[in-house]
Amino acid sequence: MKINVEIDEEIKAIEVLIRNREWNEEVQELMERLKERKRPYFVGRKGEMQHVFPGRRNHLFVH
C-alpha cells in the first residue's frame, strides 16, 4: 500500500482518494476505518515491524 499526504493551505476540507484495481476486503477495511470517529491509537507499519501510537488529535506522523 502506498500513502500520499498533500498539505495545501487552499484546501477547505479533507479529501481522501483510494485507488485500486477492484473493490476488495482491503478497500472495505480502509473505508470502515476512515469512518471511525474515535480510536485510542494509530498503527503504523514498516516492513515487518508494527508501531502503535497514542491517538491524540494534535499529533501528525509523517514518514
Secondary structure as UniProt FT lines:
FT   TURN            9..10
FT   HELIX           25..35
FT   STRAND          41..46
FT   TURN            47..48
FT   STRAND          49..54
FT   TURN            57..58
//
